[in-house]
Amino acid sequence: MKIGCPKEIKPQEFRVGLTPNAAREAVAHGHDVLVQAGGGAGAGFTDADYIDAGARVAATAEEIFAWADMIIKVKEPQPVERKMLRDGQVLFTYLHLAPDAAQTRDLLASGCTAIAYETVTDAQGTLPLLAPMSEVAGRLAPQVGAWTLQKANGGRGVLMGGVPGVGPARVVVIGGGVVGTHAARVAAGMGADVTVLDRSLARLRTLDDMFAHDFKTSYASAGNTIELVREADLVIGAVLVPGAAAPKLISRAQLGEMKPGAALVDVAIDQGGCFETSHATTHKDPIYEVDGIMHYCVANMPGAVARTATIALGNATMPFMLALADKGWRAACEDDPHLLNGLNVHAGHLTYYAVGKALGIDVLSPTLALKQ
Ligand SMILES: NC(=O)c1ccc[n+]([C@@H]2O[C@H](COP(=O)([O-])OP(=O)(O)OC[C@H]3O[C@@H](n4cnc5c(N)ncnc54)[C@H](O)[C@@H]3O)[C@@H](O)[C@H]2O)c1
């Protein structure tokens, strides 16, 4: 198969869809790989790294889109990229179609077969191509929280681990899923005094079994939450209610009960944020203050560590990318119902029910799409 990987063009996106290691595996499987010149630079990969891996380098995205049977990317195709997609071409990337009618319309018009990273599933019922980015954002959260707590950044001037004779920072993590668990582990590793709140007792049991020596757990009732938040130096918001906007767990009035200069890191900002006073920020200007409380609300946190994030995403996408390339998308999806769950668009039809419901578009069953 001809596999093409263009440079990402969405603002502030430094990741790339194919790592040199993934390109090397694809070439070893007998496929041709074409990457755009400079495409890996944001993640620290040179064109020479791809050439060493057996790939070729093209000067422009146009050449790649015109040549490839399958396009591998990170972010959803931008309008100029959508114009280059064509009938029969496979697109494998994050799409997030439900809130994006314009992109959905263009993908349907293109005739391409689009498989979305975010809806591919696994046997555990989780989302294997979203998890690596949650792991990255979770581990990054205490790091940016620690920076936000520094005095010069508007914070309380508290060191995460304290020092002999001075207690550590108190960190509260709300939501003990993928983001929350990784955040709590890193915060505990920095020496902070950490408590994780969740509404799922099953989740709290698992965390307690695995990490009882590293951090405490607490049930996320409104009473427990505000009691812990009042005493916290750093609060990390990591909740997710699938398919819904994040619930608001700290109100503006409650900021007044917190310690001046305490920091909120709202990782759930990509789902609207779980603090009433959260609004999305960027890596260029990541923090702001409301009522004496510092807020960090960057919606694409993994972008800050583009190299780690690219390699983590590449590890997760590689088996699916190879299956699609080796077997063709139809046989690959027939053999793997979890990959079939990724099918969102095929030959002018929408094939993912939740997107159809959100946008009021009729959906063709993905199983029927395999026969078209
Ligand atoms: N900002 C970023 O760059 C970035 C990156 C990755 C993920 N995220 C976001 O982080 C959030 C968490 O993702 P995840 O992968 O950890 O999800 P997850 O499903 O693994 O975990 C979410 C947890 O929240 C818990 N929860 C739900 N409602 C709660 C409540 N009211 N109080 C306490 N706990 C509650 C759930 O029981 C679950 O354990 C999502 O919104 C995700 O989109 C953001």
The ligand as an ORCA input file, in Angstrom:
! r2SCAN-3c Opt
* xyz 0 1
  N      -6.545     18.966     28.007
  C      -5.984     17.968     27.332
  O      -5.028     18.157     26.601
  C      -6.506     16.569     27.499
  C      -5.760     15.461     27.064
  C      -6.266     14.178     27.283
  C      -7.509     14.006     27.925
  N      -8.224     15.128     28.319
  C      -9.513     15.042     29.017
  O      -9.325     14.613     30.354
  C     -10.563     14.118     30.844
  C     -10.347     12.799     31.562
  O      -9.966     11.797     30.596
  P      -9.672     10.287     31.010
  O      -9.067      9.635     29.824
  O      -8.953     10.250     32.310
  O     -11.165      9.720     31.235
  P     -11.550      8.404     32.055
  O     -12.888      7.995     31.545
  O     -10.428      7.422     32.042
  O     -11.700      8.927     33.568
  C     -12.685      9.817     33.995
  C     -12.997      9.551     35.457
  O     -13.860     10.597     35.926
  C     -14.719     10.014     36.882
  N     -15.849     10.918     37.123
  C     -16.908     11.193     36.332
  N     -17.693     12.114     36.911
  C     -17.116     12.441     38.097
  C     -17.451     13.339     39.143
  N     -18.557     14.102     39.099
  N     -16.603     13.429     40.208
  C     -15.491     12.676     40.268
  N     -15.134     11.784     39.309
  C     -15.934     11.681     38.230
  C     -15.082      8.678     36.259
  O     -15.611      7.764     37.234
  C     -13.739      8.223     35.696
  O     -13.005      7.418     36.620
  C     -11.468     14.025     29.614
  O     -12.312     15.150     29.574
  C     -10.503     14.054     28.457
  O     -11.112     14.520     27.268
  C      -7.743     16.383     28.103
*
